[in-house]
Amino acid sequence: MTFSPVLRERLGHHIHGDKWALRIKQHLVDHNLFDRPLHIISANLHSVMNSLYGPKALEAKLKNSDRMELFATLSNDAAKKDRDAIKKHALANGMSYLKDESGTNIDVQIFDMSQCQYMDVDFCSVSFRESEENTKPVLIVMDYAFGEQAYETMDELLKPYKDENGKLHLMNMKSINIMGKAGILEGDKGDIMVPDAHVFEGTADNYPFKNKLTKKDLKTDGINVVAGSMVTVLGTSLQNKDLLQFFYSSSWRVIGLEMEGAHYQKAIQAASRVRRSINKKINVRYAYYASDNPLKTGHTLASGGLGLTGVKPVYVITEKILEQIMENSVASEISTEL
């Protein structure tokens, strides 16, 4: 008897996700990082790297502009030399790059935060810089995943690591952080959404959670921040305007729509509350920046991309996530000493 690939996936046999996650865990083991505090960040593959290494790699340019201006210029085609300089500096100071070989097409960056110099990184406190090297976090930054692939990759990544003798080792997972681009129902392009629940469209599945990010955390000049539940959809271009209006104006309190939230949260809750492979009180952070408003004419995806409008919210979210990870690292070290 044989099973089709589709049936195997539905039964939880994640062929590609298993290979993808095993390679990450093996890298952590091989580089003596597995037992360090681990933090997953699902995001793009430039904002974390640029935030941590950009100020040092482009030190001369930073003297004549602030960080946000610098990050905005990195989005230009003409800035390839600067982007390459940041990546080269990052690879020499604690960043590893895992080009996908599993078939998921999800590349990964791993940051050993004990190796970063943190020069001109404003959100990095003196306490964190001076903390013990072996207590500093390790960041696993994975490229965007959507739909069932988001569930598959997160589900596999949160499973224990099985060594060559068959012994299982739980991952020292401290937080899971999801940053993404989403459609907004209460605002405009470039605004930020902070969800407190994911409603899975077309099902009875709802995933409320305690988000460690708040409106107050992300409030910044020139950027509107809204909070509420978000609906996870099968496709952002497949939506009915009347249905979205219902989600927005009814007691569902939906502020936006995305394609991965419920899938990620399903995997997180299974790992933390059912399988007990990670801490039951794992810190989760979700924040999205608005790419479009499907309820407004002229603000839909068809109206064009974000351009530089999307740069500031991306880095506001990125830096707040990194800042909280660093703060929690220092707090954990102090509590251990006590």
C-alpha positions as CSV (number, residue, x, y, z in Angstrom):
1,M,0.0,0.0,0.0
2,T,1.3,3.5,-0.9
3,F,0.1,6.9,0.1
4,S,0.1,9.9,-2.2
5,P,2.2,13.0,-1.3
6,V,-1.0,15.0,-0.6
7,L,-2.4,12.4,1.8
8,R,1.0,12.1,3.6
9,E,1.0,15.9,4.0
10,R,-2.5,15.9,5.4
11,L,-1.6,13.2,7.9
12,G,1.2,15.3,9.2
13,H,4.1,13.6,7.3
14,H,5.8,16.8,6.2
15,I,8.4,15.6,3.6
16,H,9.9,19.0,2.7
17,G,9.3,20.7,6.1
18,D,11.0,17.8,7.9
19,K,14.2,18.1,5.8
20,W,14.1,21.9,6.2
21,A,13.8,21.9,10.0
22,L,16.4,19.1,10.5
23,R,19.0,21.1,8.6
24,I,18.4,24.1,10.9
25,K,18.6,22.1,14.1
26,Q,21.8,20.3,12.8
27,H,23.4,23.6,12.1
28,L,22.6,24.7,15.7
29,V,24.1,21.5,17.1
30,D,27.2,21.7,14.9
31,H,27.9,25.3,15.9
32,N,27.2,24.7,19.7
33,L,24.1,27.0,19.5
34,F,21.4,24.5,20.2
35,D,21.2,25.0,24.0
36,R,21.3,28.8,23.8
37,P,18.1,30.9,24.1
38,L,16.4,30.5,20.7
39,H,14.0,32.9,19.0
40,I,12.2,32.4,15.7
41,I,11.4,35.4,13.4
42,S,9.3,34.9,10.3
43,A,10.0,38.0,8.2
44,N,11.9,39.2,5.1
45,L,15.6,38.4,4.9
46,H,16.9,41.9,5.0
47,S,15.4,44.0,7.9
48,V,17.0,42.0,10.8
49,M,20.3,41.9,9.1
50,N,20.3,45.6,8.2
51,S,19.1,46.6,11.7
52,L,21.9,44.7,13.5
53,Y,24.8,45.2,11.0
54,G,23.9,48.1,8.8
55,P,25.0,50.9,11.1
56,K,28.5,49.4,11.5
57,A,28.9,48.2,7.9
58,L,27.9,51.7,6.5
59,E,29.3,53.7,9.4
60,A,30.6,56.5,7.2
61,K,27.2,57.0,5.5
62,L,25.3,57.0,8.8
63,K,27.2,60.1,9.9
64,N,25.2,62.1,7.3
65,S,21.8,60.5,7.7
66,D,19.6,58.7,10.3
67,R,18.9,54.9,10.3
68,M,15.5,55.2,8.6
69,E,16.9,57.3,5.7
70,L,19.8,54.7,5.4
71,F,17.3,51.8,5.3
72,A,15.2,53.6,2.7
73,T,18.1,54.0,0.3
74,L,18.9,50.3,0.6
75,S,15.7,49.6,-1.2
76,N,17.0,51.3,-4.3
77,D,18.5,49.3,-7.2
78,A,21.6,51.5,-7.0
79,A,22.4,50.4,-3.5
80,K,23.5,46.9,-4.3
81,K,27.1,47.7,-3.2
82,D,25.8,48.8,0.2
83,R,23.6,45.8,0.6
84,D,26.5,43.5,-0.3
85,A,28.7,45.3,2.3
86,I,26.2,44.7,5.0
87,K,25.8,41.0,4.1
88,K,29.6,40.5,4.0
89,H,30.0,42.2,7.4
90,A,27.1,40.1,8.8
91,L,28.5,36.8,7.6
92,A,31.8,37.7,9.3
93,N,30.2,38.6,12.6
94,G,27.7,35.9,13.6
95,M,25.3,35.5,10.8
96,S,24.9,32.2,8.9
97,Y,22.9,31.8,5.7
98,L,21.2,28.6,4.9
99,K,20.1,28.5,1.2
100,D,17.1,26.1,1.0
101,E,17.9,22.6,-0.2
102,S,14.7,20.9,0.9
103,G,12.2,22.1,-1.7
104,T,10.4,24.5,0.6
105,N,12.0,27.5,-1.1
106,I,12.3,29.1,2.4
107,D,15.8,30.4,3.1
108,V,17.0,30.9,6.6
109,Q,19.4,33.2,8.4
110,I,20.8,32.3,11.8
111,F,22.3,35.0,14.0
112,D,24.6,34.3,16.9
113,M,24.0,37.6,18.8
114,S,27.1,37.1,20.9
115,Q,29.2,37.8,17.8
116,C,27.5,41.1,16.7
117,Q,29.3,44.4,17.6
118,Y,26.1,46.5,18.0
119,M,27.8,49.7,17.0
120,D,25.2,52.5,16.7
121,V,22.4,50.0,17.2
122,D,20.2,52.4,19.3
123,F,17.7,49.8,20.5
124,C,20.5,47.7,22.1
125,S,21.0,48.5,25.8
126,V,24.3,48.7,27.6
127,S,23.0,45.9,29.9
128,F,22.6,43.6,26.9
129,R,26.0,44.4,25.4
130,E,27.6,43.6,28.8
131,S,25.6,40.4,29.4
132,E,27.3,37.0,29.4
133,E,28.1,35.7,25.9
134,N,26.6,32.3,26.5
135,T,23.2,33.8,27.5
136,K,22.9,35.9,24.4
137,P,20.1,34.7,22.1
138,V,20.3,33.0,18.8
139,L,17.9,34.2,16.1
140,I,16.4,31.9,13.5
141,V,15.1,34.2,10.8
142,M,13.0,32.4,8.2
143,D,11.7,33.8,4.9
144,Y,7.9,34.3,4.5
145,A,5.7,31.2,4.4
146,F,2.0,31.2,3.6
147,G,-0.9,28.8,4.0
148,E,-0.3,25.2,4.9
149,Q,3.4,25.7,4.3
150,A,3.5,28.1,7.3
151,Y,2.0,25.3,9.5
152,E,4.3,22.6,8.1
153,T,7.5,24.6,8.6
154,M,6.6,25.9,12.1
155,D,5.3,22.5,13.2
156,E,8.5,20.7,12.2
157,L,10.8,23.4,13.6
158,L,9.2,23.2,17.0
159,K,9.6,19.4,17.3
160,P,12.5,18.0,19.4
161,Y,15.8,17.3,17.8
162,K,16.6,13.5,17.5
163,D,20.4,12.9,17.8
164,E,22.3,10.0,16.2
165,N,21.5,7.7,19.2
166,G,17.8,8.4,18.9
167,K,17.6,10.6,22.0
168,L,15.2,13.6,21.8
169,H,16.4,17.1,22.8
170,L,13.8,19.8,23.4
171,M,14.6,23.2,21.8
172,N,15.3,26.1,24.2
173,M,12.7,28.2,22.4
174,K,12.0,31.6,24.1
175,S,9.8,33.4,21.6
176,I,8.2,33.2,18.1
177,N,7.8,36.4,16.2
178,I,5.8,36.9,13.0
179,M,6.1,40.0,10.9
180,G,4.3,40.2,7.7
181,K,2.5,42.2,5.0
182,A,-1.3,42.2,5.1
183,G,-4.4,43.9,3.8
184,I,-5.9,46.4,6.2
185,L,-9.6,47.1,6.8
186,E,-9.1,50.0,9.1
187,G,-6.5,52.4,7.7
188,D,-4.2,52.9,4.8
189,K,-1.1,51.6,3.1
190,G,1.9,51.7,5.5
191,D,-0.1,51.5,8.7
192,I,0.6,48.8,11.3
193,M,-1.7,46.1,12.6
194,V,-1.3,44.3,15.9
195,P,-3.5,41.2,16.2
196,D,-4.9,39.5,19.3
197,A,-6.6,36.6,17.5
198,H,-6.5,34.9,14.1
199,V,-9.9,33.9,12.6
200,F,-9.5,31.2,10.0
201,E,-11.8,32.0,7.1
202,G,-14.1,29.2,6.0
203,T,-13.6,27.2,9.2
204,A,-14.7,27.3,12.8
205,D,-11.1,27.6,13.9
206,N,-10.2,30.7,15.9
207,Y,-6.9,31.3,17.6
208,P,-6.8,34.0,20.4
209,F,-3.4,34.7,21.9
210,K,-1.5,37.1,24.1
211,N,0.5,39.3,21.8
212,K,3.7,40.6,23.5
213,L,3.6,43.5,21.0
214,T,1.1,46.3,21.7
215,K,-0.2,49.4,19.9
216,K,1.9,51.5,22.4
217,D,5.1,49.6,21.5
218,L,4.7,50.4,17.8
219,K,3.3,53.9,18.0
220,T,5.6,56.1,15.9
221,D,5.3,59.5,14.3
222,G,3.6,59.3,10.9
223,I,2.4,55.7,11.3
224,N,-1.1,54.7,12.4
225,V,-1.4,51.5,14.5
226,V,-4.6,49.5,15.0
227,A,-5.3,46.4,17.1
228,G,-7.9,43.7,16.9
229,S,-8.4,40.3,15.3
230,M,-7.2,39.3,11.8
231,V,-8.7,36.9,9.4
232,T,-6.4,34.3,7.7
233,V,-7.6,33.9,4.1
234,L,-6.8,31.5,1.3
235,G,-5.8,34.3,-1.0
236,T,-5.9,38.1,-0.6
237,S,-7.1,38.6,-4.2
238,L,-9.9,36.1,-3.8
239,Q,-11.9,38.1,-1.3
240,N,-15.5,39.4,-1.4
241,K,-15.8,43.0,-0.5
242,D,-19.2,42.5,1.3
243,L,-17.8,39.7,3.4
244,L,-14.8,41.7,4.4
245,Q,-17.1,44.6,5.4
246,F,-19.0,42.2,7.6
247,F,-15.8,41.0,9.3
248,Y,-14.8,44.6,9.9
249,S,-18.1,46.1,11.1
250,S,-19.4,43.1,13.1
251,S,-18.3,41.8,16.6
252,W,-15.5,39.9,14.9
253,R,-13.5,43.1,15.1
254,V,-11.3,42.2,12.1
255,I,-8.8,44.8,11.2
256,G,-7.0,43.1,8.4
257,L,-6.4,39.9,6.4
258,E,-3.3,37.8,5.9
259,M,-2.4,34.3,4.7
260,E,-0.3,32.7,7.5
261,G,-1.4,33.7,11.0
262,A,-3.8,30.9,11.8
263,H,-1.5,28.4,10.3
264,Y,1.5,29.5,12.5
265,Q,-0.6,29.8,15.6
266,K,-2.1,26.3,15.1
267,A,1.5,24.9,15.1
268,I,2.5,27.0,18.1
269,Q,-0.4,26.0,20.2
270,A,0.0,22.3,19.3
271,A,3.7,22.4,20.3
272,S,3.2,24.4,23.5
273,R,-0.2,23.1,24.8
274,V,-0.6,19.6,23.4
275,R,2.9,18.1,22.5
276,R,4.6,20.1,25.2
277,S,7.7,20.3,23.1
278,I,8.1,24.0,23.9
279,N,7.2,26.2,26.9
280,K,3.5,26.5,27.5
281,K,4.0,30.2,28.1
282,I,6.1,30.9,25.0
283,N,6.2,34.5,24.1
284,V,4.5,35.3,20.7
285,R,4.7,38.5,18.8
286,Y,2.7,39.3,15.7
287,A,2.7,42.6,13.7
288,Y,1.8,43.4,10.1
289,Y,2.2,46.4,7.9
290,A,-0.5,47.3,5.5
291,S,0.1,46.7,1.8
292,D,-3.4,47.6,0.7
293,N,-7.0,48.3,1.8
294,P,-9.4,46.1,-0.2
295,L,-12.4,48.2,1.0
296,K,-11.0,51.4,-0.5
297,T,-11.0,52.3,-4.1
298,G,-7.5,53.2,-5.2
299,H,-5.9,51.4,-2.2
300,T,-6.1,47.8,-3.4
301,L,-3.2,45.6,-4.5
302,A,-4.0,46.5,-8.1
303,S,-3.1,50.2,-7.3
304,G,0.6,49.3,-7.0
305,G,3.2,48.4,-4.5
306,L,4.2,50.1,-1.3
307,G,7.5,51.6,-2.4
308,L,9.3,53.6,0.3
309,T,6.1,53.9,2.3
310,G,6.7,50.3,3.5
311,V,10.2,50.9,4.7
312,K,9.5,52.7,8.0
313,P,6.9,50.3,9.3
314,V,9.1,47.3,8.4
315,Y,11.9,48.6,10.5
316,V,9.7,49.9,13.3
317,I,8.4,46.4,13.8
318,T,11.8,44.7,13.3
319,E,13.6,46.9,15.8
320,K,10.8,46.6,18.4
321,I,10.9,42.8,18.2
322,L,14.7,42.8,18.5
323,E,14.6,45.3,21.4
324,Q,12.1,43.1,23.3
325,I,14.2,39.9,22.7
326,M,17.2,41.7,24.1
327,E,15.3,43.1,27.1
328,N,14.0,39.6,27.9
329,S,17.5,38.1,27.6
330,V,18.8,40.6,30.2
331,A,15.8,40.0,32.5
332,S,16.3,36.2,32.3
333,E,20.0,36.5,33.1
334,I,19.3,38.6,36.2
335,S,16.6,36.2,37.4
336,T,19.0,33.3,37.0
337,E,21.6,35.1,39.1
338,L,19.1,35.8,41.8
